[in-house]
Amino acid sequence: MTSGFTTKSNNKNNLIKQTLKNHYQFKKFRGVANYVEEQREDWTNDYLYRKFKPFQREELFIPDNDVLSNFSPKAKDVKTSESHNALSKFSMTRKGYWMLMTSYDAIKKDYDFTFQVKVGDRWAFHPSSIRSRLVELFDVETYNQWKKVVLDDLASLKWCLAQLQTDKDLLWSVCCSPSSERLCKSIGLQVRQGIAFI
């Protein structure tokens, strides 16, 4: 009698369990929950205070028509803040309002991924800072309209995920909020203890 799981899913579940149990970062922070909490606090403290340069409201409702699949720019060509200096070996796939970016994180000593969403003339990933900036620049109604448009475009995010090419058996990333956890689950990713797995 079969249990309903393939060997591949059993292997992935075992990899997830081993990662949660043995990754040095989780040991360093005395557990997964502490690590996730620390990451979320750092991101919130950083991103909530960043300012968006003003842009036109209409730009919120224009998807990115430059579809990229596994584009690998040189690290020096990727514009990130100083807090992301440990990242390298980038690969980007994007379509519509969504982008999947993978990178090597020298601090984590592992590969990482992030989902970013197009917000006017930029790409961003931190939901509460996006909401805060859009309400500040425009209003709650504009934010809600934008949010509906990007969530209606989840097929583009799923497409990005389907294009992923990696020789890694498992990629993991801390979800920056419960909202991010829900997004990851909605597109079929496993999320455990605040960490999403591809």
Backbone bond lengths (Angstrom), bond angles and torsions (degrees), N, CA, C in turn:
res aa  C-N    CA-C-N  psi(-1)  N-CA   C-N-CA  omega(-1)  CA-C   N-CA-C  phi
1 M - - - 1.449 - - 1.531 109.00 -
2 T 1.321 116.17 135.61 1.456 119.32 179.45 1.513 110.28 -90.30
3 S 1.324 115.25 155.73 1.466 120.07 -178.46 1.519 112.09 -92.88
4 G 1.330 117.68 -3.61 1.462 119.50 -179.44 1.514 113.56 92.71
5 F 1.315 118.35 -1.04 1.459 122.28 178.89 1.518 109.44 -113.66
6 T 1.296 116.03 140.10 1.458 119.38 175.68 1.518 109.23 -81.80
7 T 1.318 114.82 164.89 1.469 119.54 176.09 1.523 109.90 -58.94
8 K 1.344 115.95 -40.17 1.466 119.64 -179.25 1.523 111.10 -60.93
9 S 1.351 117.90 -44.43 1.465 119.04 -179.34 1.521 111.10 -69.96
10 N 1.332 117.49 -34.61 1.467 119.93 175.45 1.519 110.62 -63.56
11 N 1.342 116.62 -42.47 1.466 120.29 178.14 1.526 110.65 -62.51
12 K 1.340 116.58 -42.34 1.455 119.67 179.88 1.531 110.26 -64.95
13 N 1.323 116.79 -42.74 1.465 119.59 177.61 1.523 111.33 -60.28
14 N 1.318 116.65 -39.67 1.469 120.20 177.70 1.528 110.83 -65.79
15 L 1.341 116.72 -41.52 1.465 119.95 177.39 1.530 111.09 -61.70
16 I 1.314 116.47 -41.51 1.465 120.46 178.76 1.526 109.95 -62.34
17 K 1.317 116.61 -47.61 1.476 120.42 179.14 1.530 111.02 -58.84
18 Q 1.340 116.28 -44.60 1.459 120.01 -179.61 1.529 111.51 -65.65
19 T 1.324 116.33 -38.99 1.467 119.63 178.57 1.521 110.28 -63.61
20 L 1.322 116.83 -47.57 1.469 120.51 -179.21 1.528 111.46 -63.79
21 K 1.304 116.19 -32.21 1.466 120.29 -177.47 1.530 112.89 -83.13
22 N 1.344 116.95 -36.12 1.458 119.08 -166.32 1.524 116.87 -117.49
23 H 1.323 119.72 -10.76 1.463 118.75 -175.51 1.529 109.67 -61.80
24 Y 1.322 115.34 134.09 1.461 119.68 -173.37 1.533 112.47 -60.04
25 Q 1.341 118.20 -31.06 1.466 119.73 -179.67 1.530 110.80 -63.61
26 F 1.320 116.77 -39.92 1.460 119.62 -179.90 1.528 111.06 -68.97
27 K 1.315 116.12 -35.08 1.462 119.87 176.23 1.525 110.46 -67.73
28 K 1.335 115.70 -42.05 1.467 121.34 179.89 1.533 111.37 -58.84
29 F 1.326 116.86 -37.68 1.470 121.49 -178.93 1.522 112.72 -94.68
30 R 1.329 116.22 10.47 1.466 122.29 -179.91 1.522 112.54 57.53
31 G 1.334 114.51 45.74 1.458 119.26 172.97 1.521 113.46 125.42
32 V 1.315 113.90 156.93 1.462 121.54 -178.70 1.522 110.71 -63.16
33 A 1.331 116.91 -44.87 1.476 120.44 -176.67 1.530 111.20 -59.10
34 N 1.323 117.12 -42.79 1.468 120.53 179.05 1.522 111.42 -64.76
35 Y 1.334 115.83 -40.54 1.460 120.49 179.60 1.527 110.49 -63.52
36 V 1.329 116.33 -47.42 1.462 120.97 -179.90 1.526 110.31 -61.60
37 E 1.328 116.94 -45.53 1.468 120.87 -179.91 1.529 111.43 -60.50
38 E 1.325 116.67 -43.66 1.472 121.15 179.58 1.531 110.86 -62.35
39 Q 1.347 116.16 -46.22 1.465 119.97 179.02 1.525 110.88 -60.09
40 R 1.322 116.64 -46.37 1.466 120.73 -178.04 1.527 111.20 -63.21
41 E 1.312 117.09 -41.22 1.471 120.13 177.88 1.524 110.95 -63.46
42 D 1.340 116.43 -44.05 1.469 119.74 179.01 1.521 111.16 -60.11
43 W 1.325 117.01 -46.39 1.465 120.52 -179.32 1.521 111.37 -64.21
44 T 1.330 116.15 -44.19 1.464 119.37 -178.83 1.520 110.19 -62.63
45 N 1.322 116.93 -45.45 1.467 120.56 179.13 1.522 112.22 -62.72
46 D 1.307 116.56 -33.33 1.464 120.67 179.75 1.531 111.50 -80.48
47 Y 1.315 117.64 -55.42 1.466 121.15 -169.90 1.520 114.38 -76.18
48 L 1.314 118.56 -30.41 1.464 118.87 -178.86 1.517 112.69 -66.47
49 Y 1.333 116.51 -19.97 1.458 119.15 -177.18 1.525 113.20 -105.29
50 R 1.318 116.52 2.37 1.462 119.29 174.75 1.521 108.92 -78.30
51 K 1.283 115.53 144.97 1.464 120.71 179.80 1.519 110.07 -105.69
52 F 1.315 116.21 137.90 1.459 121.62 171.10 1.514 107.84 -84.72
53 K 1.312 116.53 137.30 1.459 118.84 169.39 1.531 105.79 -68.80
54 P 1.320 116.99 141.17 1.469 118.79 -178.84 1.530 112.42 -58.51
55 F 1.306 115.01 146.29 1.460 122.35 174.44 1.522 107.32 -145.33
56 Q 1.304 116.44 170.01 1.456 121.50 -177.12 1.525 111.25 -77.50
57 R 1.308 116.53 141.65 1.468 122.44 178.95 1.527 111.03 -52.87
58 E 1.316 117.05 -40.19 1.466 121.82 -176.95 1.524 111.76 -59.64
59 E 1.335 116.61 -28.82 1.466 120.08 -179.27 1.526 112.10 -64.07
60 L 1.325 117.28 -22.62 1.465 121.02 178.50 1.526 111.71 -65.08
61 F 1.314 116.44 -24.54 1.456 120.41 -171.30 1.529 112.50 -110.69
62 I 1.340 115.47 24.35 1.458 121.63 176.47 1.530 108.09 -116.76
63 P 1.335 117.54 109.46 1.462 118.63 178.56 1.518 110.85 -68.49
64 D 1.319 115.96 162.03 1.461 121.04 176.56 1.523 107.36 -80.11
65 N 1.310 116.93 118.21 1.461 120.76 -177.95 1.524 113.04 -91.53
66 D 1.339 117.96 0.23 1.465 121.61 175.91 1.521 108.73 -89.43
67 V 1.309 116.44 89.59 1.458 120.54 -179.84 1.519 108.52 -72.34
68 L 1.324 116.19 128.48 1.468 122.63 177.07 1.514 108.68 -120.85
69 S 1.307 116.74 142.18 1.456 120.20 176.42 1.517 109.09 -131.43
70 N 1.319 116.02 113.33 1.465 123.41 178.01 1.528 112.31 53.79
71 F 1.316 115.50 45.00 1.464 122.46 175.99 1.522 108.40 -77.37
72 S 1.315 117.15 129.25 1.470 121.35 -176.80 1.523 111.03 -116.79
73 P 1.328 117.15 88.12 1.465 119.21 177.44 1.523 110.63 -74.81
74 K 1.312 115.64 161.09 1.461 119.91 173.01 1.532 108.03 -71.00
75 A 1.322 116.79 145.17 1.464 121.13 -177.02 1.528 112.00 -53.58
76 K 1.330 117.07 -37.43 1.468 120.13 -177.93 1.532 112.06 -66.73
77 D 1.345 116.86 -19.58 1.458 120.90 -179.23 1.530 113.29 -91.22
78 V 1.320 116.53 -6.19 1.463 120.38 179.88 1.522 108.30 -92.71
79 K 1.322 115.56 120.69 1.463 119.86 -178.74 1.525 109.47 -83.45
80 T 1.320 115.30 110.47 1.459 121.01 176.09 1.517 107.92 -135.94
81 S 1.313 115.68 164.91 1.461 119.23 177.84 1.529 109.19 -77.01
82 E 1.333 115.55 168.34 1.464 120.30 -179.96 1.523 111.80 -59.59
83 S 1.339 116.34 -27.02 1.465 119.19 -179.32 1.533 112.03 -66.80
84 H 1.330 117.42 -10.75 1.457 121.41 -178.89 1.535 112.43 -109.90
85 N 1.306 117.35 19.72 1.457 121.06 -177.44 1.528 113.54 -64.18
86 A 1.320 117.74 -18.88 1.464 120.50 -178.74 1.528 111.98 -80.17
87 L 1.338 117.78 -4.51 1.461 120.76 -176.83 1.523 111.34 -89.94
88 S 1.328 115.35 142.39 1.459 121.60 176.70 1.531 108.17 -154.11
89 K 1.321 116.62 -178.54 1.472 123.07 177.93 1.532 110.99 54.35
90 F 1.303 115.59 53.82 1.454 121.13 -176.35 1.533 112.14 -74.27
91 S 1.315 115.14 147.54 1.457 122.63 168.10 1.520 106.35 -140.73
92 M 1.334 116.47 131.05 1.461 120.82 -176.67 1.516 110.24 -125.76
93 T 1.310 114.67 135.93 1.458 121.95 172.78 1.520 105.91 -130.59
94 R 1.323 116.37 128.22 1.461 117.67 -178.60 1.524 110.82 -144.29
95 K 1.329 112.97 151.26 1.456 121.08 177.72 1.521 107.83 -159.64
96 G 1.311 116.38 137.72 1.462 120.70 177.63 1.517 111.38 61.42
97 Y 1.322 115.55 -121.50 1.467 121.06 -179.68 1.523 113.39 -95.88
98 W 1.330 118.19 3.77 1.459 120.20 -169.33 1.516 113.42 -124.83
99 M 1.335 115.10 149.31 1.464 122.39 175.48 1.531 108.68 -139.40
100 L 1.322 114.48 138.93 1.462 122.42 170.55 1.518 106.10 -110.46
101 M 1.313 116.00 122.33 1.456 120.62 177.93 1.523 108.82 -120.09
102 T 1.315 116.10 129.89 1.462 120.70 172.66 1.518 107.58 -112.20
103 S 1.307 115.35 152.51 1.460 120.39 179.93 1.520 109.07 -159.55
104 Y 1.315 114.38 164.21 1.465 119.83 173.54 1.521 107.36 -95.58
105 D 1.315 115.92 128.47 1.460 122.04 -179.83 1.526 108.36 -104.27
106 A 1.328 116.46 110.24 1.470 121.10 -176.28 1.529 112.18 -67.34
107 I 1.321 117.97 -25.39 1.465 120.15 178.20 1.525 110.06 -76.37
108 K 1.315 115.76 -47.76 1.458 121.95 179.28 1.535 111.22 -71.36
109 K 1.341 115.63 -20.98 1.461 122.94 -176.32 1.526 111.16 57.25
110 D 1.327 114.00 43.94 1.450 120.04 -177.30 1.522 108.08 -162.74
111 Y 1.315 115.55 165.81 1.463 119.63 175.41 1.522 109.60 -80.58
112 D 1.305 114.20 151.55 1.460 121.82 -174.23 1.521 108.34 -134.85
113 F 1.310 116.59 161.04 1.456 119.55 172.26 1.515 109.15 -138.64
114 T 1.308 115.14 157.52 1.458 120.73 174.92 1.513 108.66 -146.54
115 F 1.315 115.21 144.60 1.454 121.14 171.51 1.518 106.76 -99.01
116 Q 1.307 115.83 133.14 1.458 120.51 176.32 1.518 108.11 -122.91
117 V 1.311 114.75 153.63 1.460 121.08 -177.94 1.526 108.05 -124.60
118 K 1.319 115.90 145.21 1.461 120.69 -179.83 1.522 109.29 -76.40
119 V 1.308 115.06 124.79 1.468 122.24 -179.78 1.530 106.36 -125.37
120 G 1.310 116.01 92.92 1.456 119.36 -177.58 1.514 110.88 67.49
121 D 1.323 116.61 -114.67 1.468 121.11 -176.82 1.527 112.88 -102.40
122 R 1.312 118.45 16.80 1.468 121.58 -176.43 1.531 110.49 -142.71
123 W 1.333 114.66 170.83 1.468 122.45 174.82 1.523 107.49 -111.51
124 A 1.335 117.00 138.25 1.465 121.07 -178.04 1.528 109.49 -144.18
125 F 1.334 116.18 163.66 1.465 118.49 -178.18 1.525 114.76 -132.96
126 H 1.293 120.47 -12.39 1.464 121.97 -172.20 1.534 109.60 -96.07
127 P 1.345 118.69 105.02 1.463 121.67 -171.35 1.531 115.35 -55.16
128 S 1.314 117.87 -45.56 1.474 117.89 -176.44 1.526 111.78 -70.24
129 S 1.338 117.53 -32.57 1.465 118.19 177.50 1.528 110.24 -72.36
130 I 1.330 117.34 -35.40 1.468 120.06 176.36 1.522 109.39 -61.73
131 R 1.324 116.48 -47.88 1.467 120.02 -179.98 1.530 110.63 -59.50
132 S 1.321 115.48 -47.22 1.461 120.43 -178.87 1.526 111.81 -58.36
133 R 1.346 115.95 -46.25 1.473 119.72 -178.84 1.521 111.70 -66.25
134 L 1.329 117.70 -41.89 1.470 119.24 -177.67 1.522 111.64 -69.53
135 V 1.317 117.35 -36.70 1.463 119.96 176.18 1.532 109.99 -66.51
136 E 1.335 115.40 -39.22 1.464 120.23 178.68 1.536 111.42 -66.24
137 L 1.337 116.56 -43.77 1.467 120.57 -178.89 1.529 112.88 -75.42
138 F 1.330 116.01 -34.86 1.462 120.37 -175.13 1.528 109.77 -126.49
139 D 1.342 116.98 -99.57 1.466 121.36 177.56 1.532 109.00 -168.29
140 V 1.334 116.89 174.12 1.463 121.63 -177.49 1.530 110.60 -62.90
141 E 1.306 117.60 -39.02 1.462 120.58 -179.28 1.537 110.88 -61.28
142 T 1.331 116.48 -43.52 1.466 120.33 178.29 1.523 110.51 -62.22
143 Y 1.333 115.98 -44.10 1.464 119.42 177.67 1.526 110.33 -58.22
144 N 1.330 117.53 -47.65 1.467 121.19 -178.67 1.525 111.96 -62.49
145 Q 1.327 117.49 -37.72 1.470 121.05 177.17 1.527 110.28 -65.31
146 W 1.335 116.06 -45.57 1.464 120.54 178.71 1.526 110.30 -61.47
147 K 1.323 117.12 -45.77 1.470 121.20 -178.88 1.528 110.88 -58.73
148 K 1.315 117.35 -42.46 1.469 121.01 178.44 1.522 110.51 -61.99
149 V 1.329 117.44 -43.77 1.464 121.60 -179.30 1.532 110.57 -60.86
150 V 1.330 117.31 -46.41 1.470 118.57 -176.48 1.529 111.40 -71.61
151 L 1.328 117.44 -35.25 1.468 118.97 177.52 1.530 111.44 -71.13
152 D 1.322 116.92 -28.73 1.471 120.27 174.59 1.524 111.35 -70.47
153 D 1.320 117.54 -12.49 1.463 122.87 -178.49 1.534 111.78 -104.91
154 L 1.314 118.17 23.68 1.473 120.06 -179.62 1.530 112.44 -62.54
155 A 1.332 117.51 -20.36 1.467 119.68 175.98 1.533 110.05 -59.86
156 S 1.326 117.13 -33.48 1.475 120.29 177.61 1.522 110.99 -67.41
157 L 1.332 117.07 -38.58 1.465 120.20 177.94 1.530 110.21 -66.65
158 K 1.321 116.24 -41.33 1.473 119.69 177.23 1.526 110.49 -62.96
159 W 1.334 117.09 -37.62 1.465 121.02 177.03 1.525 109.21 -61.83
160 C 1.327 117.26 -45.43 1.469 120.94 178.66 1.526 110.57 -56.93
161 L 1.313 116.02 -43.99 1.461 121.19 -179.81 1.528 110.71 -63.23
162 A 1.330 116.71 -40.45 1.465 120.88 -179.54 1.523 112.32 -66.69
163 Q 1.340 117.45 -24.07 1.466 121.46 -179.47 1.522 112.86 -83.48
164 L 1.321 117.10 -10.99 1.462 121.01 -174.04 1.519 111.49 -55.81
165 Q 1.308 115.11 127.18 1.460 121.85 175.89 1.521 107.65 -120.64
166 T 1.303 115.57 114.80 1.461 119.79 179.05 1.517 109.05 -149.06
167 D 1.310 115.68 149.68 1.455 119.56 175.66 1.527 110.59 -94.42
168 K 1.319 116.09 5.71 1.466 120.99 179.20 1.525 109.67 -85.42
169 D 1.319 116.64 140.36 1.461 120.62 178.88 1.521 111.75 -75.67
170 L 1.329 115.83 -23.99 1.461 119.50 -176.08 1.527 109.44 -152.49
171 L 1.317 115.56 131.68 1.459 122.02 170.10 1.513 106.79 -116.02
172 W 1.324 116.99 142.13 1.463 119.34 178.42 1.511 110.39 -138.47
173 S 1.318 113.90 153.76 1.456 120.31 -179.35 1.519 109.42 -152.62
174 V 1.313 115.58 140.67 1.461 119.76 174.48 1.523 108.21 -70.18
175 C 1.319 116.56 132.47 1.470 121.45 173.38 1.524 106.55 -78.06
176 C 1.329 117.00 129.79 1.460 119.25 -172.48 1.522 113.30 -76.28
177 S 1.339 117.58 -5.55 1.461 120.32 -179.83 1.526 108.91 -169.44
178 P 1.341 117.04 166.14 1.471 119.33 173.14 1.534 112.16 -58.51
179 S 1.329 117.33 -32.70 1.462 121.48 176.39 1.527 110.80 -61.01
180 S 1.320 116.96 -42.74 1.462 121.29 177.67 1.525 111.36 -66.19
181 E 1.321 116.45 -36.67 1.462 119.83 175.83 1.523 110.32 -60.21
182 R 1.333 116.71 -45.28 1.474 120.49 179.74 1.521 111.09 -62.37
183 L 1.326 116.88 -40.94 1.459 120.44 178.15 1.527 110.28 -60.01
184 C 1.325 116.70 -48.88 1.465 120.63 -179.18 1.529 111.44 -60.26
185 K 1.314 116.98 -43.87 1.466 120.37 178.52 1.526 111.05 -64.11
186 S 1.332 116.53 -36.79 1.468 119.82 -177.17 1.524 112.88 -66.03
187 I 1.331 117.43 -21.59 1.466 119.96 178.17 1.527 111.57 -104.60
188 G 1.329 116.25 12.73 1.457 121.19 171.27 1.510 117.19 94.24
189 L 1.331 118.45 9.29 1.465 119.51 178.54 1.524 110.59 -81.89
190 Q 1.316 115.25 150.39 1.460 119.79 172.20 1.521 107.66 -80.50
191 V 1.326 116.37 133.76 1.457 121.93 175.52 1.513 107.29 -125.93
192 R 1.321 115.16 124.13 1.467 120.35 178.62 1.510 109.55 -132.13
193 Q 1.306 114.96 127.33 1.470 122.05 176.74 1.533 112.12 53.88
194 G 1.333 116.80 34.91 1.453 120.73 177.70 1.516 114.17 85.91
195 I 1.323 117.67 8.99 1.462 122.01 -179.67 1.526 109.30 -119.84
196 A 1.332 115.85 130.01 1.463 121.51 178.27 1.524 109.63 -96.43
197 F 1.320 114.68 146.07 1.468 121.16 -177.16 1.519 110.84 -126.76
198 I 1.333 115.09 136.00 1.461 121.65 171.31 1.527 106.20 -112.36
